[in-house]
Amino acid sequence: MHHQPDEAKYHAALGQLLAKLKGQERAAVQCFEKAAQLAPQVAGYQLDMAVLFDRLGLSLRAQRAVETAQRIAPRDPQVRRIATQLGLS
């Protein structure tokens, strides 16, 4: 983030890496939240958070993230797929 601190895709990429490391889930959430803040029109960042929240057992937060993604991109097949996977469609 050093050279491009306002690039949402870099925050999202770091979040995806951190989400795979045990004990780094909170840092991953922060990265996804920053990505979503920088690019609120990208539903994928909400989906990244939803999947992570679901994995952490935070179903209400996962639901909220999916709902936000559905508002951003209601016809996006990936949004529909994740919502179905998480039992939120």
Secondary structure, DSSP 8 states (H G I E B T S, - for coil): --S-TT-HHHHHHHHHHHHTSTT-HHHHHHHHHHHHHH-TT-HHHHHHHHHHHHHTT-HHHHHHHHHHHHHH-TT-HHHHHHHHHTT--
